[in-house]
Amino acid sequence: MTIRFWALLIFFPLFANCQPAPNLFNLVPLPQSVEARKGFFTLKKDTRIYTPEGEAEWQLPAQYFMAMTATSTGYRLTSQPLKKFKEPKGNSIYFLPDPSIVSDEGYILEVKTNAVIIRAKTAAGAFYAVQTLRQLMPPEFGGTHSYGSVKWVAPSCLIQDAPRFAYRGMHLDVGRHFFQPVFVKKYIDMLAMHKFNTFHWHLTEDQGWRIEIKKYPELQRTASCRKETLVGHYNDMPHQFDGKKYCGFYTQREIKDIVEYAKKRFITIIPEIEMPGHSMAALSAYPDLGCTGGPYEAATKWGVFDDVFCAGNDQTFAFLDDVLAEVCELFPAAISTSG
C-alpha cells in the first residue's frame, strides 16, 4: 500500500506534464501558446484593415478575410496601406511583417478590445493567423449568408503559433471517383481552414484519366471513361456492376483556375500522374504503349493489374515526356518546390 502511494506521488507529475495545453477557444489545430485576456473585439461594418505598403503578397490574407467577412456579415471592408506602425487605432485590424519571428509560417495574433494585430514573418503566416481569428469568431463566420442577429466578436487573447511540420498535406483520389471543380475548391477551403499547405491531387488511375493533355486527345475522349463500376465490396463474389458509364476529366483551364485558387490560400498542389502501373485507362486510349498490345479498357473494379506502360517501347517514353511537359506547365509551384 505504501509503495503504491509513493509510486503515484512520483509518477503523477510526469503524467500531468504530458497533458496537452487546455484548448481555451476550441482552436484546430491547437496553437503553441494561448493567453486569454478580458474583453472582446467587435467586428463592425466600418472596421479598418491595414496592410504593409508595397507588399503585394500581404494583400492575400487581408483580401481573404475581407471576402469572408462580406459573405458572412454583409460588411464590405476595405484595406489601406500602412507605411509605419506606431500605436493601433480603434476599430482596426493590422497585418504587420515581423522578421523577428523564426518560422516562415509562424505568427503572433493579438486580439485587443479595440484592435486586432497580426504579426508574421511572411504572408503565409499572416494567412494562418486569419484562420485562427476566423475560429475565434462565432461559428457562423465564414458562412455564405448574412446573420443580422449575430454579434461578430472575438475574445481578447494573445496567440503565438508555428507549424510543427513543414509538409502538411491531404490527398484526394479523383481517378477512381471524380469530383467536380466546385467540390475540389471546397476541399481546398477545408485544408486552408486547418492550416494545411499541400494538396496531393491523384489525377490518373486504372479506373480513369482525369487531366486534359492537349497532345493526346484520346486521354480525354477514351481514358476518362470506364464502362461501369463495381458495386459492393471487392470480396463479394460474383462481382456486381452498376452498368453505368462513368466519365469525367478536368480541362487545363479548370486546372489552372484551381491551382490559382489554392495559391491564394497558400496551398501547393502536387499532381500525381501514375507510371508505369495504374495505367489501364491510358492504355485503353493508346494501346501501343502497353507490352501486349491489348485490348485494354479502363478498370471497372479495384485492385492491382498486370498491364503497365511498356519500358521496352520508345513510344512510351515519348508519351510520358509529352504528358509531363504539359503537367509541369500547369503546376509550376509543385515542380519548383520538388526541384
C-alpha positions as a Python dict, from the first residue, in 0.01 Angstrom:
ca = {
    (1, 'M'): (0, 0, 0),
    (2, 'T'): (278, 242, 95),
    (3, 'I'): (483, 154, -215),
    (4, 'R'): (185, 221, -442),
    (5, 'F'): (119, 554, -271),
    (6, 'W'): (476, 677, -322),
    (7, 'A'): (478, 549, -680),
    (8, 'L'): (173, 763, -754),
    (9, 'L'): (339, 1067, -599),
    (10, 'I'): (646, 1015, -817),
    (11, 'F'): (476, 943, -1150),
    (12, 'F'): (166, 1165, -1134),
    (13, 'P'): (362, 1486, -1212),
    (14, 'L'): (513, 1310, -1515),
    (15, 'F'): (169, 1220, -1648),
    (16, 'A'): (41, 1568, -1574),
    (17, 'N'): (322, 1723, -1777),
    (18, 'C'): (226, 1506, -2075),
    (19, 'Q'): (-124, 1652, -2093),
    (20, 'P'): (-189, 1895, -2381),
    (21, 'A'): (-242, 2260, -2305),
    (22, 'P'): (-609, 2349, -2248),
    (23, 'N'): (-786, 2448, -2568),
    (24, 'L'): (-947, 2763, -2433),
    (25, 'F'): (-1118, 2862, -2758),
    (26, 'N'): (-1166, 2526, -2938),
    (27, 'L'): (-899, 2604, -3196),
    (28, 'V'): (-793, 2340, -3451),
    (29, 'P'): (-505, 2277, -3468),
    (30, 'L'): (-420, 2382, -3114),
    (31, 'P'): (-171, 2675, -3120),
    (32, 'Q'): (157, 2657, -2932),
    (33, 'S'): (60, 2933, -2688),
    (34, 'V'): (-278, 3080, -2597),
    (35, 'E'): (-325, 3351, -2336),
    (36, 'A'): (-681, 3459, -2262),
    (37, 'R'): (-749, 3821, -2174),
    (38, 'K'): (-1052, 4020, -2067),
    (39, 'G'): (-1296, 4166, -2313),
    (40, 'F'): (-1385, 4123, -2680),
    (41, 'F'): (-1305, 4277, -3015),
    (42, 'T'): (-1615, 4364, -3217),
    (43, 'L'): (-1603, 4348, -3595),
    (44, 'K'): (-1811, 4632, -3741),
    (45, 'K'): (-1917, 4746, -4086),
    (46, 'D'): (-1661, 5029, -4070),
    (47, 'T'): (-1368, 4828, -3927),
    (48, 'R'): (-1047, 4938, -4100),
    (49, 'I'): (-792, 4694, -4242),
    (50, 'Y'): (-426, 4800, -4265),
    (51, 'T'): (-170, 4612, -4477),
    (52, 'P'): (200, 4687, -4531),
    (53, 'E'): (260, 4930, -4813),
    (54, 'G'): (428, 4783, -5120),
    (55, 'E'): (385, 4419, -5009),
    (56, 'A'): (158, 4267, -5275),
    (57, 'E'): (153, 3915, -5130),
    (58, 'W'): (37, 4050, -4795),
    (59, 'Q'): (-282, 4161, -4964),
    (60, 'L'): (-385, 3795, -4999),
    (61, 'P'): (-463, 3719, -4631),
    (62, 'A'): (-631, 4058, -4594),
    (63, 'Q'): (-842, 4004, -4907),
    (64, 'Y'): (-931, 3654, -4790),
    (65, 'F'): (-1053, 3792, -4457),
    (66, 'M'): (-1248, 4073, -4622),
    (67, 'A'): (-1415, 3832, -4865),
    (68, 'M'): (-1511, 3601, -4580),
    (69, 'T'): (-1646, 3897, -4385),
    (70, 'A'): (-1858, 4005, -4681),
    (71, 'T'): (-2019, 3664, -4732),
    (72, 'S'): (-2080, 3613, -4359),
    (73, 'T'): (-2185, 3956, -4235),
    (74, 'G'): (-2254, 4166, -4542),
    (75, 'Y'): (-1986, 4413, -4431),
    (76, 'R'): (-1780, 4545, -4723),
    (77, 'L'): (-1449, 4622, -4557),
    (78, 'T'): (-1161, 4786, -4740),
    (79, 'S'): (-785, 4786, -4682),
    (80, 'Q'): (-546, 5078, -4652),
    (81, 'P'): (-168, 5079, -4700),
    (82, 'L'): (38, 5129, -4384),
    (83, 'K'): (384, 5287, -4403),
    (84, 'K'): (477, 5262, -4037),
    (85, 'F'): (304, 5114, -3735),
    (86, 'K'): (315, 5302, -3403),
    (87, 'E'): (3, 5257, -3195),
    (88, 'P'): (-313, 5077, -3304),
    (89, 'K'): (-613, 5289, -3390),
    (90, 'G'): (-950, 5181, -3262),
    (91, 'N'): (-1177, 4953, -3465),
    (92, 'S'): (-886, 4832, -3680),
    (93, 'I'): (-711, 4513, -3793),
    (94, 'Y'): (-338, 4529, -3873),
    (95, 'F'): (-124, 4299, -4085),
    (96, 'L'): (238, 4359, -3986),
    (97, 'P'): (556, 4191, -4118),
    (98, 'D'): (782, 4086, -3832),
    (99, 'P'): (1125, 3945, -3931),
    (100, 'S'): (1197, 3852, -3569),
    (101, 'I'): (954, 3560, -3592),
    (102, 'V'): (1163, 3250, -3655),
    (103, 'S'): (924, 3032, -3851),
    (104, 'D'): (830, 3132, -4206),
    (105, 'E'): (475, 3019, -4131),
    (106, 'G'): (462, 3137, -3771),
    (107, 'Y'): (253, 3425, -3642),
    (108, 'I'): (152, 3626, -3337),
    (109, 'L'): (-215, 3716, -3310),
    (110, 'E'): (-312, 3976, -3053),
    (111, 'V'): (-681, 4045, -3013),
    (112, 'K'): (-743, 4362, -2814),
    (113, 'T'): (-1074, 4519, -2729),
    (114, 'N'): (-1011, 4799, -2978),
    (115, 'A'): (-791, 4635, -3243),
    (116, 'V'): (-650, 4311, -3384),
    (117, 'I'): (-278, 4293, -3457),
    (118, 'I'): (-139, 4015, -3676),
    (119, 'R'): (238, 3981, -3691),
    (120, 'A'): (413, 3729, -3914),
    (121, 'K'): (740, 3675, -4093),
    (122, 'T'): (563, 3601, -4422),
    (123, 'A'): (220, 3646, -4575),
    (124, 'A'): (164, 3272, -4528),
    (125, 'G'): (198, 3314, -4152),
    (126, 'A'): (-47, 3604, -4164),
    (127, 'F'): (-291, 3383, -4355),
    (128, 'Y'): (-277, 3121, -4079),
    (129, 'A'): (-337, 3394, -3822),
    (130, 'V'): (-651, 3484, -4018),
    (131, 'Q'): (-767, 3123, -3991),
    (132, 'T'): (-720, 3137, -3615),
    (133, 'L'): (-907, 3469, -3598),
    (134, 'R'): (-1183, 3307, -3802),
    (135, 'Q'): (-1217, 3032, -3544),
    (136, 'L'): (-1229, 3286, -3262),
    (137, 'M'): (-1533, 3448, -3423),
    (138, 'P'): (-1885, 3298, -3390),
    (139, 'P'): (-1932, 2971, -3583),
    (140, 'E'): (-2147, 3149, -3842),
    (141, 'F'): (-1842, 3347, -3953),
    (142, 'G'): (-1718, 3202, -4279),
    (143, 'G'): (-2067, 3100, -4390),
    (144, 'T'): (-2238, 3213, -4707),
    (145, 'H'): (-2520, 3425, -4565),
    (146, 'S'): (-2558, 3736, -4352),
    (147, 'Y'): (-2671, 3676, -3996),
    (148, 'G'): (-2821, 4000, -3870),
    (149, 'S'): (-2873, 3882, -3512),
    (150, 'V'): (-2515, 3757, -3460),
    (151, 'K'): (-2266, 3970, -3269),
    (152, 'W'): (-1938, 3945, -3460),
    (153, 'V'): (-1697, 3936, -3167),
    (154, 'A'): (-1369, 3762, -3090),
    (155, 'P'): (-1235, 3714, -2735),
    (156, 'S'): (-932, 3918, -2638),
    (157, 'C'): (-623, 3699, -2631),
    (158, 'L'): (-259, 3662, -2731),
    (159, 'I'): (-178, 3362, -2950),
    (160, 'Q'): (162, 3255, -3075),
    (161, 'D'): (190, 2968, -3315),
    (162, 'A'): (404, 2799, -3580),
    (163, 'P'): (353, 2463, -3753),
    (164, 'R'): (548, 2162, -3627),
    (165, 'F'): (580, 2012, -3977),
    (166, 'A'): (689, 2181, -4299),
    (167, 'Y'): (476, 1944, -4511),
    (168, 'R'): (111, 1939, -4407),
    (169, 'G'): (-87, 1769, -4678),
    (170, 'M'): (-406, 1590, -4770),
    (171, 'H'): (-482, 1362, -5063),
    (172, 'L'): (-781, 1341, -5297),
    (173, 'D'): (-820, 1048, -5539),
    (174, 'V'): (-1027, 1163, -5837),
    (175, 'G'): (-907, 879, -6059),
    (176, 'R'): (-1145, 627, -5908),
    (177, 'H'): (-1415, 874, -5802),
    (178, 'F'): (-1437, 1201, -5994),
    (179, 'F'): (-1519, 1524, -5808),
    (180, 'Q'): (-1637, 1840, -5982),
    (181, 'P'): (-1421, 2156, -5964),
    (182, 'V'): (-1660, 2322, -5718),
    (183, 'F'): (-1605, 2035, -5473),
    (184, 'V'): (-1228, 2047, -5520),
    (185, 'K'): (-1233, 2417, -5428),
    (186, 'K'): (-1442, 2342, -5121),
    (187, 'Y'): (-1190, 2073, -5025),
    (188, 'I'): (-909, 2328, -5062),
    (189, 'D'): (-1103, 2568, -4839),
    (190, 'M'): (-1120, 2300, -4570),
    (191, 'L'): (-744, 2244, -4599),
    (192, 'A'): (-680, 2617, -4568),
    (193, 'M'): (-904, 2646, -4264),
    (194, 'H'): (-696, 2385, -4083),
    (195, 'K'): (-362, 2530, -4197),
    (196, 'F'): (-260, 2258, -4442),
    (197, 'N'): (-19, 2379, -4708),
    (198, 'T'): (-14, 2090, -4959),
    (199, 'F'): (-284, 1925, -5170),
    (200, 'H'): (-191, 1588, -5325),
    (201, 'W'): (-418, 1557, -5631),
    (202, 'H'): (-439, 1197, -5758),
    (203, 'L'): (-529, 1261, -6124),
    (204, 'T'): (-471, 932, -6309),
    (205, 'E'): (-554, 571, -6228),
    (206, 'D'): (-651, 237, -6380),
    (207, 'Q'): (-1013, 345, -6344),
    (208, 'G'): (-988, 685, -6514),
    (209, 'W'): (-761, 958, -6653),
    (210, 'R'): (-876, 1298, -6523),
    (211, 'I'): (-643, 1561, -6672),
    (212, 'E'): (-662, 1711, -7022),
    (213, 'I'): (-345, 1658, -7226),
    (214, 'K'): (-375, 1854, -7548),
    (215, 'K'): (-120, 1647, -7741),
    (216, 'Y'): (-311, 1324, -7667),
    (217, 'P'): (-684, 1397, -7702),
    (218, 'E'): (-784, 1031, -7667),
    (219, 'L'): (-698, 1060, -7299),
    (220, 'Q'): (-997, 1291, -7267),
    (221, 'R'): (-1225, 1108, -7510),
    (222, 'T'): (-1150, 749, -7410),
    (223, 'A'): (-933, 718, -7097),
    (224, 'S'): (-1156, 949, -6890),
    (225, 'C'): (-1438, 690, -6905),
    (226, 'R'): (-1500, 338, -6780),
    (227, 'K'): (-1798, 136, -6895),
    (228, 'E'): (-1928, 61, -6542),
    (229, 'T'): (-1827, 44, -6177),
    (230, 'L'): (-1807, -231, -5918),
    (231, 'V'): (-2098, -235, -5673),
    (232, 'G'): (-2045, -361, -5320),
    (233, 'H'): (-1727, -498, -5166),
    (234, 'Y'): (-1443, -629, -5381),
    (235, 'N'): (-1452, -962, -5195),
    (236, 'D'): (-1820, -1019, -5268),
    (237, 'M'): (-1846, -1294, -5529),
    (238, 'P'): (-1952, -1291, -5800),
    (239, 'H'): (-1865, -926, -5865),
    (240, 'Q'): (-2163, -700, -5930),
    (241, 'F'): (-2154, -387, -6150),
    (242, 'D'): (-2388, -92, -6190),
    (243, 'G'): (-2390, -100, -6572),
    (244, 'K'): (-2347, 279, -6590),
    (245, 'K'): (-2078, 453, -6793),
    (246, 'Y'): (-1863, 671, -6566),
    (247, 'C'): (-1671, 968, -6709),
    (248, 'G'): (-1502, 1289, -6605),
    (249, 'F'): (-1188, 1497, -6651),
    (250, 'Y'): (-1057, 1847, -6579),
    (251, 'T'): (-976, 2079, -6864),
    (252, 'Q'): (-645, 2260, -6844),
    (253, 'R'): (-839, 2582, -6795),
    (254, 'E'): (-1016, 2433, -6491),
    (255, 'I'): (-688, 2307, -6351),
    (256, 'K'): (-523, 2648, -6388),
    (257, 'D'): (-816, 2805, -6208),
    (258, 'I'): (-795, 2556, -5921),
    (259, 'V'): (-416, 2595, -5894),
    (260, 'E'): (-459, 2973, -5869),
    (261, 'Y'): (-739, 2928, -5616),
    (262, 'A'): (-510, 2715, -5399),
    (263, 'K'): (-219, 2956, -5439),
    (264, 'K'): (-427, 3238, -5289),
    (265, 'R'): (-474, 3012, -4986),
    (266, 'F'): (-100, 2933, -4963),
    (267, 'I'): (-153, 2574, -5073),
    (268, 'T'): (74, 2399, -5323),
    (269, 'I'): (-92, 2134, -5540),
    (270, 'I'): (116, 1825, -5615),
    (271, 'P'): (-24, 1629, -5913),
    (272, 'E'): (2, 1250, -5916),
    (273, 'I'): (48, 1101, -6264),
    (274, 'E'): (75, 723, -6230),
    (275, 'M'): (353, 527, -6402),
    (276, 'P'): (444, 263, -6503),
    (277, 'G'): (149, 86, -6341),
    (278, 'H'): (-206, 203, -6265),
    (279, 'S'): (-224, 287, -6633),
    (280, 'M'): (-512, 77, -6770),
    (281, 'A'): (-717, 385, -6854),
    (282, 'A'): (-432, 543, -7052),
    (283, 'L'): (-364, 213, -7231),
    (284, 'S'): (-730, 193, -7333),
    (285, 'A'): (-672, 515, -7530),
    (286, 'Y'): (-322, 433, -7658),
    (287, 'P'): (-279, 52, -7661),
    (288, 'D'): (57, 72, -7843),
    (289, 'L'): (208, 195, -7514),
    (290, 'G'): (146, -142, -7349),
    (291, 'C'): (359, -454, -7365),
    (292, 'T'): (93, -686, -7509),
    (293, 'G'): (-94, -458, -7749),
    (294, 'G'): (-419, -514, -7561),
    (295, 'P'): (-704, -491, -7598),
    (296, 'Y'): (-727, -272, -7288),
    (297, 'E'): (-1010, -96, -7110),
    (298, 'A'): (-1029, 131, -6808),
    (299, 'A'): (-1067, -85, -6500),
    (300, 'T'): (-1420, -127, -6369),
    (301, 'K'): (-1314, -268, -6032),
    (302, 'W'): (-1039, -205, -5779),
    (303, 'G'): (-716, -393, -5722),
    (304, 'V'): (-378, -436, -5892),
    (305, 'F'): (-343, -508, -6263),
    (306, 'D'): (-54, -661, -6456),
    (307, 'D'): (-71, -432, -6760),
    (308, 'V'): (168, -134, -6742),
    (309, 'F'): (338, 116, -6970),
    (310, 'C'): (595, -89, -7162),
    (311, 'A'): (952, 13, -7077),
    (312, 'G'): (1084, -157, -7390),
    (313, 'N'): (888, 78, -7613),
    (314, 'D'): (1039, 410, -7724),
    (315, 'Q'): (687, 547, -7777),
    (316, 'T'): (624, 507, -7407),
    (317, 'F'): (899, 749, -7307),
    (318, 'A'): (799, 1000, -7571),
    (319, 'F'): (441, 985, -7442),
    (320, 'L'): (545, 1029, -7080),
    (321, 'D'): (778, 1318, -7167),
    (322, 'D'): (499, 1494, -7354),
    (323, 'V'): (246, 1436, -7078),
    (324, 'L'): (477, 1557, -6803),
    (325, 'A'): (574, 1865, -7005),
    (326, 'E'): (210, 1975, -7008),
    (327, 'V'): (163, 1880, -6642),
    (328, 'C'): (467, 2085, -6540),
    (329, 'E'): (322, 2388, -6715),
    (330, 'L'): (4, 2353, -6513),
    (331, 'F'): (170, 2302, -6173),
    (332, 'P'): (479, 2528, -6166),
    (333, 'A'): (484, 2569, -5788),
    (334, 'A'): (492, 2193, -5728),
    (335, 'I'): (776, 2150, -5975),
    (336, 'S'): (986, 2430, -5828),
    (337, 'T'): (923, 2303, -5473),
    (338, 'S'): (1026, 1946, -5552),
    (339, 'G'): (1321, 2056, -5763),
}
